[in-house]
Amino acid sequence: MSDTLRTAHTYQLSDDSLAEIRSLLDTAFHGDFGEEDWTHGLGGIHACIRDRDGLAAHGSVIMRRLLHAGRSYRVGYVEAVGVRADRRRQGLGGRVMAALESVIDGAYDLGALSASDDGAALYRARGWQLWSGRIEALSPDGVVHLPDEETSTYLRPAVDRPLPDPALGALLFDWRDGDVL
């Protein structure tokens, strides 16, 4: 059996498929993938690659909102990208990202993600750009600065759409429990 890529919305995935994805991510993130991380990756489009041994790679893209320079953007936010240890460095992460980028191009103004040190090289190689400006979020207590996110937040323009300009101000993301980005 060759590797097969499938995309599906969360609602189209069975409980068994979701449990398999969660297990892959728990392992890929060495036990550092909590319940809030899991819920952040749900409610959007999942890209899954299966091989003869089961689920080999996963990523999802969900909708978020961000404000910048007086404009509200629909953002395809990439979450929960992981590859099984025995299949790393074989192009599966790139295939997952290509599927998610296709969704971003068709449905959003831009893509965004928060990269781990391990994942940053993949995203840079695919044309994702490190945001060079300020990052904020609209919390229940008002606007908060997120300086720790300013070294790991990457953006990618959707087809024929420009990226926000850091010179015009901060990116202001919507709030969520757990890691905001």
Residue pairs with C-beta under 8 A, 6 or more apart in sequence:
1 51
1 52
2 51
3 49
3 50
3 51
3 56
3 92
3 95
4 49
4 50
4 51
5 47
5 48
5 49
5 95
5 96
5 99
6 47
6 48
6 49
6 50
7 45
7 46
7 47
7 48
7 99
7 103
8 45
8 46
8 48
9 44
9 45
9 46
10 18
10 42
10 43
10 44
10 46
10 60
13 21
13 46
17 48
20 54
20 55
21 46
21 48
21 55
21 58
21 80
22 38
23 55
24 55
24 57
24 58
24 82
24 84
25 33
25 37
25 38
25 41
25 58
25 80
25 82
26 33
27 82
27 84
27 85
28 82
28 83
28 84
28 85
29 37
29 82
33 80
34 178
36 176
36 177
36 178
36 179
37 79
37 80
37 178
37 179
38 80
39 178
40 62
40 79
40 80
40 176
40 178
40 179
41 60
41 62
41 79
41 80
42 60
42 62
43 62
43 63
44 60
44 61
44 62
44 63
44 76
44 79
45 60
45 61
45 100
45 103
46 58
46 59
46 60
47 57
47 58
47 59
47 60
47 95
47 96
47 99
47 100
48 55
48 57
48 58
49 55
49 56
49 57
49 58
49 92
49 95
49 96
50 56
51 87
53 84
53 86
55 84
56 83
56 84
56 87
56 92
57 82
57 83
57 84
57 87
57 92
57 93
57 95
57 96
58 80
58 81
58 82
58 96
59 78
59 79
59 80
59 81
59 82
59 93
59 96
59 97
59 99
59 100
60 78
60 79
60 80
60 100
61 76
61 77
61 78
61 79
61 100
61 103
61 104
61 111
62 76
62 77
62 79
63 74
63 75
63 76
63 77
63 107
63 108
64 75
64 77
64 112
64 173
64 174
65 72
65 73
65 74
65 75
65 173
65 174
66 72
66 73
66 75
66 112
66 171
66 172
66 173
66 174
67 73
67 138
67 171
67 172
68 164
68 168
68 169
68 170
68 171
68 172
69 164
69 165
69 168
69 169
71 164
73 109
73 110
73 164
74 107
74 108
74 109
75 108
75 109
75 110
75 111
75 112
76 100
76 103
76 104
76 107
76 108
76 110
76 111
76 112
76 158
77 111
77 112
77 113
78 97
78 100
78 111
78 112
78 113
79 113
81 93
81 96
81 97
81 119
83 92
83 93
83 96
93 119
93 122
94 122
94 125
94 126
97 122
97 123
97 126
98 126
100 111
101 111
101 126
101 156
104 110
104 111
104 156
104 158
105 158
105 159
108 158
109 158
109 161
110 155
110 156
110 157
110 158
110 161
110 163
110 164
111 128
111 155
111 156
111 157
111 158
112 153
112 154
112 155
112 156
112 181
113 123
113 128
113 153
113 154
114 149
114 152
114 153
114 154
114 179
114 181
115 123
115 128
115 152
115 153
115 154
116 152
120 152
120 154
123 154
123 156
124 130
124 154
126 156
127 156
128 154
128 155
128 156
129 154
129 155
129 156
129 163
130 151
130 153
130 154
131 150
131 153
131 154
131 155
131 166
131 171
132 166
133 150
133 166
133 167
133 169
133 170
133 171
134 145
134 150
134 166
134 169
134 170
134 171
135 145
135 146
135 147
135 149
135 150
135 153
135 170
135 171
135 173
135 181
136 143
136 144
136 145
136 146
136 170
136 171
136 172
136 173
137 143
137 144
137 146
137 172
137 173
137 174
137 175
137 180
137 181
138 172
138 173
138 174
138 175
139 175
140 175
143 172
146 173
146 180
146 181
149 180
149 181
152 181
153 171
153 181
155 163
155 164
156 163
157 163
164 171
173 180
173 181
